[in-house]
Amino acid sequence: MVFEPVGILVHRKACWQLANGVVHGTLVMKFVMADLQVCEELPVMRLLCFLIGLPGVLSAAEPTVVSFDDPLPFGQSPVDYLGSKTDDPVARLDDRLKRGEARLEAVSGRGYLDAVLRSLRVPISSQLLVYSKTAVNQRLIAPRTPRAIYFNDDVSVAWVPGTRELELLSVDPRKGAIFYVLTQPAASAGAAPRFHRRSSCLACHIGRTTLSVPGGMVRSFLVESSGKPLEGYSRVTGTTRLGNRWGGWYVTGDLGRVTHMGNLLSREENRRHRSESSFRSSLKQLEGLVDLSGYLSSGSDVVAHLVLDHQLHGQNLITRVCYEHRLGRRSDAEDRLLRYLLLADVPRWSGLVRGTSGFAKWYQEQGPRGSDGRSLRQLDLSDRLFRHRLSPLVYSPQLAAMPEAPRGRLARRLHAVLSGRGVRGLETVMTASERAEVRSILSSTGAELPVEFRVSCGR
């Protein structure tokens, strides 16, 4: 039996959540037994946090050296994750609802989903469909009724037919991922729609999968016909090989020779995939597999998959670096983040990949671009995701809100790489022409970057 901490570190095998300096509520432990992951809550006594060795860490002159996936005391100041003050898109929308400046109209069968996506500017083309029972609504999720996820740069919205609540992840630049629910009209007893934070989401959204910080995650599990997960990978990122991705997800697009674990709905199909890896890898539509007449879109776009895999892990890396600095800890998280931003370990494939929903067009139209039209959001898709060798996450509000010290260290090392100087082998990630292209884009979009990341034309 292997235990995975999911909250505040008290003991190597047990974690408690903190509020106002007092341990209370439940002890939440996640463990793996055989092929099943189980989240279990146990009552605990109220204890003062000073009894568990936390005092003084913030005042230490030198940061405490920790491992990359060690739990962090995110509930205490200065992170104060559990505090009520947040600054994220869902919190701002909720404020508008409270003041009467916004309204959410319900639609038959989907409730507030359509209105929420419009209000948060989340494109329908981002729809992704997951049928593995790896989320809270396991009773509702199945290959015939997949859970739909919609996202943009800062928000993810999840819905499944028949759900009482919409589930939302919204990124606060300082705190990272914040989790909310919105009660659907059929379950609200006539109450006005309001978003509510749901701390119980942390039972699964904090752990090694999310780098021990509150965060989003993508998993890849082969399933049986009911959607019950059998085997797979608990963390999928922008560096995971495509052959290991998307188990338990529908995937649509023209994928050429690219193979993956998606679109497999039974043990028999899993066995066929092992001997015929291209089985169901390239599907332009899902007709015959699932009836999507009640959903907003008819697909689960491969390009949206690729972008979400990259985005969620990158956001978790940024959150990890920020938390460590604010809490007086230090691991190799900054090194890992720099490699990730430089796309140093991204997988390559052979042949052009095309989506089905128009998400690629929407994605490339967002964000800053130079006078010549070039942008870090431009996609390649012929043998990798991005055309240019630097992640568009450099424009994220999270990076801009990162404490000055780690942000400055990252920027100095990035400038060294872009100048071709040695930085632990990262200078070989780009060719001279690729460095020049990235410098040109950063120079012409400097107003959208943290000041430390800006470059001059001649640099």
N, C-alpha and C positions, 0 to 999 in steps of 0.2 A: 504494500500500500504506500503510495507516494502522496504526501501532502503538499499543496500549493497555497502559500499565503495570499490573501486577497484584501488585506486592509493595513492597519497599523502594526508594525513589528513589535511583538511582545516576546515572542519565543520563536525559535526556528520553525515550529510546527503549529503556531496559533497566532491569530491576529485579531485585535480588537479595534473598533472604531471609537473615535474620541470626539467629544463636543464640550466646549467650555472647560477644557482641562480635566474632564472626568470621564472615565471609562464607564459605559453603560450600554444597555440594550442587549445585543446578542453577539455571541462569538460566532463568526462565520468562517467556515473552513471548506475548502474545495479539495476533494481527493479523487484519485483515479484508482479504480478497482476493476481489474480485467479490462474490458473495452468500454466501460461506462464512466462518465464524469458525473459526480454527484455534488451538489451544493447543500450543505447541512448547516442549520443554525442551532446554537446551544445557548441557553441563558447563562449570563455571567453576573458576578457581584459588582457593585459600584466600587471603583478603586481610584485613588488619586494617581494622575499620570506620572507624578514624581517617583512613585514606587516602582516604575518599570524602566527607570534609567534614561528618561528623555531630557531632563533639565540640563541646560548649559550647552547644548549642541549649537544653538544659534550664535552664541557668543564666542565660540571657539575661534582662535586666530587662524588656524589651518583647517581646511575641510577634512572630514573623516573619510578615509578611503573605503569604498564599498565596491561590491561586485555590481555589474551592470543590471542584474535583475533582482537585486536586494529590495525588499519592501521599504517604503519611505513613510514617515509620519505625516501624511498629507492633511490630516484633520486639524493640525495645530497651526498657529501663526508662524510665519507670514503667509503660508499658502492658504490656510483657512478654507479648505475645499468645501467643507460642510456648511460654511456660513451662508447666510441668505443673500448676500450681495453678489450679483453676477452681472456680466456685461457681454451678452451673446445675442444672436439674432432672435431666438425664441423668447428670451426674457424681454427684449425690446418689443416684440409683437404682443406679448402678454400685457405690457404696460399700455400699449395702444388700445387693446381691448378693454382694459380697466377704465381708461379715460374716455371711452366711447368713440375713439378715432378710427377704429377698425371693426369690421364685422366678419363673422364666418358663417356662410350659408351652407346648409347641409344638402347633400345629394342622396337620393334614394339608393341604398345598397352600399354606398361608400362613406356616408356620413360627412364629416368635415374634411376628408382627405383632399378633395379637389381645391377647396378654399385655402387650406393650409399651404399646399404647394404653391398656389398663386401668390399668397401673402409673403412667403419666404423666398420666392423666385427660384424655386426648385423645378427643373425641367422634367416633363413627363418622359422625355427621351432617355432619361437616366435610369428608367425602371430596370431593376434586377430582380430575379425570382429565385428564391431559395426554398427547397422542399424538404431538407433534412430537419429533423426535430431537434434543433440545437438552440432554440430561442424559447422565450417564456411561454408563448402560446402553442405549446407542443400538441395540445388537444386539437387545435384547429389546423395546424400545418401538416401538409401531406403532398405527395406528388400531384394530386388532383386539385389541391387548394394551396398553392405555394404562397409564401409570405413575400410581399412586394416591398422593395426598398428603393427609395428615390433620394437623390443627393445632389448637392452643389459643393462649393469649396468649404462651407462652414456648417452645413446642416445635413442630417440624414433623417428621413421619415420612413417608418415601417408601418405597414397595414396588411392585414389578412382578412378575407371575408368572414364576417360574423364576429369580429373582435369587439370588445367593449371599449377599447382604448387605442388611440394612435400612440406609437412610441417614437420619441425623437431624441437624437443626439445633436447637441449644439455646442460649438467650440467657443469657449471664453478665452481671449488672448492670454490671460494670466493663469487661469485655473485648468485649462484644457477642456476635455469633453465633459459636458454637463448633460444629465439625462432627465427627460421630461415625459409626461404622459398627458394626453388630452382625452377626456371621457367622451365617447361618441354619443350623439343625441338620444339614441334608443336606450342608453343606460344612465342618462343624466337626470332623469326625473324632472325635466323642464328647466334645469339650471343653465345659466348662461355659460358659454364655453370659456374655460380658463385653463392655462397650462400649469401643471404642478410638477415639482421636482420629485424624482423617484430614486431615493438613495439605495433601495434594495437592488437596483440594477448593478450596483458595485459588487454584489456577490459573485458575478461572473465577469464583469467588465473591469476588474482589477486582478492582475495575476501576471505570471510570466508571459502569457500571450500578449498582454498589453504593455509589457516592460515594467510592470508593477506600478503603473500610474493609471488614473481613470482614462479609458480610451476605447475607441472602436476596434473591432477585430473582424477578420475574415477567416473562416475555417473551411476546410475541404475534407468531407467525409463521404465515402461510399456508403450507400444506404440499402436497406431491404425495402420491399414494396410498400410498407407503411410509412417510410421516411425515417425509421429508426436508424441512427448512425451505427456503422459497423467498424470501420477503420479509416484512418486518414491522417490529416495534419491539422493541428490546433492553431497554427499561426501561418497565414499566407501574407506575404508582403510583395513589394515591387521587385524583390530579388529572388523570389521563389521560381523555380523552373516551371514552365507552363504545364508540363506533363503531370505535375503534382497539384494543380489548381482546380477549383470549381467543382469538386465532388459534392453532391447534394444541391447543386445549382443548375438551373436551365441556362444555356448559353446559345445565343443566336448570332449568326454572321457567316461570312465566307472566310473560312480559316485556312484554306489551302491544305498544306501538309501539317499544320499545327495540330497536335493532339493534346488532350486534357482529360479530366475525370468527370466532366459534367454530362448531363442528359442521360445518366444511367439510373434506372428506376427499380432494379431488383438484383438479387444475388445472381440470377442467371445472366443478366446483362453485364454485371461486374466480371463474371468469369469470361464472357465473350470479349470484353474490353482487354483483359489480360493477354489474350492470344491475338486480338485484332485491335491494336491501340487506336486506330482511326475511327472505330465504331461510334457513330453519332457525334463526332467531333465538329463537323461542319454542317450545321442546320440553319437554313435561312428562315425557317418558320417552325412553330411548335405544333401545328395542326396534327391531330392524331395522337399526341402525347398528353395534352391538357387543354381544357376549354377555358379560354381567357376572355370570354365575352363580358364578364363583369369587371375586368381590369381596365386601366387607362391606356395600356399599350399591349401589343400582341407579341412582344419579344422580350429578350433579356440580353441586351447588346454586349458583344464581346469587348468593344472599345470602352464602354462604361465599366465593365469588369476590370480591365487593365488599369484604368485611372483610379478606381476606388481602392484597388489593392495597393497601389503606390501611395495614395494620399493618406489613408488611415495610419499606416505604419510610420510615415514621415511625421504626421502630427503627433503621434505618440513619442517619437524620438525627441521632438522639440519640447514637448511637455516634460519628458524625463530630464533633459538638460536644465530646464528652468527650475524644476523642483529641486534637483540636486544642489544647484547654486543657492537657492533661497533657504534651504534647510541645512547648509553647511556640510554637504556630502560631495564626493567626487569619484567617478568611475571613468571608464573609457567612452562614456556616452557621447561626448563631443567628437571624438574620433569617428565613431559610428555614424553620427549625424552628418559629418562632413562627407564621408564616403557615400552616404545615401543621397545627399544633395548633388553630388558630382556624378551620380548614376554609375558608380564604379563597378558595381556587381550585378547590373541588370542582365537578365537572360536575353539571348539573341535567338531568332528563329529564321526560317527560310521561307520566303514567299509573302506576298501582300495579304494583310488581314483587313477585312472590311466589316463594319457593323451593319445593323439593319434599321436603326431607329432615328438616325440623324444626330445622335449624341456627339459624334466626332466634330461635326460642323459647329454645333452649339459650343462645345468646349473650346475650340480654337478661336471663337469670336470673343471670348471673355478675356479680361485681364489686359495689362498694358502691352503695347507694341510700339516699335520704333517707327520713324518716319518712312523707312523703307518697307514697312509691313512685317518685318520679322518679329517673332515673339517666342519666348520660352515655352509657350503653350502649343506651339506647332507640333503636330504629330508626324511620325515617320511611318510606322506600321508595316514597312517592308521587311525589316528584320529586327526592329526594336520599337518601343513605345514613342519616345520623344525624338524629335529631329535634332535638337541641340543638346549638348552634354552638360546641362545644368537644370535641376528641377525647378519648376515654377513655384514651388513652396518657398523660395527665397522672397516672394512678395507677400507671404502670409502675415496677417496681423499678429499671429503668435510669435513669429520671428522678430517683428518690430517691437513686441512687448517683452522680449527676452531681456533679462538683466544685462547691463552694459558690459560687465566683465566677460562672460562667456560669448556674448554676441561679438565683442571686439576680437576675441581670440579666433573665433570662426572666420570672421571677415579677413583678418590678417593672413590666415592660412589659405583661404580661398584666393586672395590676391596673389599670393606666392604661386599657387598652382596655375593661375591664369597668366602669370609671367614666365612660366616654365621653370621656376626654381624648385629645388628638391623639397618635398613634403612627404616623407615616409612612403615614397613610391607613387604618390598620387599625381606627380608631375607627368607620369606616363599615361594617365587616363585619357588625355586629349592630345590630338595632333596640333601642330602649330596653327593650322587653318581653323580647327575647331575652337581653339582658345581665342583666336581673333574674332570669330563670329560671336562668341559669348560676351567678350569684352564690348563689342559694338552694341549688342542688345542691352547690356547693363548700362552702358553710357547713355543711350538714347531713352532709357526708361528710368533714369535715376530718381526722378521725383516720386516714384512708387516704391522705392527701396529704403530700408533702414540706411541712415547716412553712412555707416561704416562699410556697407556693401557697394556703394557707388564707385564708379570708375570714370576717369576722364578719357577723352577720345584718344589721347596719345599714350595712355598708360599701358 
